[in-house]
């Protein structure tokens, strides 16, 4: 079970980091840059459902922040469930 908890924690951390880097680089790099394209293929499918319900406020897109919080909450719930089975 311990290995599974480590895998879940690592996956959540990598996804949160990918969302953060993607949202930060979108402001500084060309939209067709290969790094943004690659990160977009990972992050955009996760952001699309959130963007349906949360529209940008004052030009700021809060969907990456909501996704990062949601990933951490879901990860914490999964880890808590896994620890309860030990």
C-alpha positions, 0 to 999 in steps of 0.5 A: 500500500505504501508504494501506491500512496507514493505513486498517487502523491507523485502523480498529483504533484506532477500534474499540479506542476504541469498545470502551473507551468502551463498557465505561467508559460502561456503568458510568456511564450508563443502559443505555438511553442512546442513546450506549450503544445506538449503541456497543453495536450496533458492539461487542456483535457483537464481544464476544459470541463472547468472552463465550461462553468467558470468564465474568465473574470476581468481577463483572468482565467481561474480554471488552472487554480481550481484544477490545482486545488481539485487535484490536491483534494482528490489526491488527499482523499485517495491517499486517506482511503488507501491509508484506511485499508492498511 
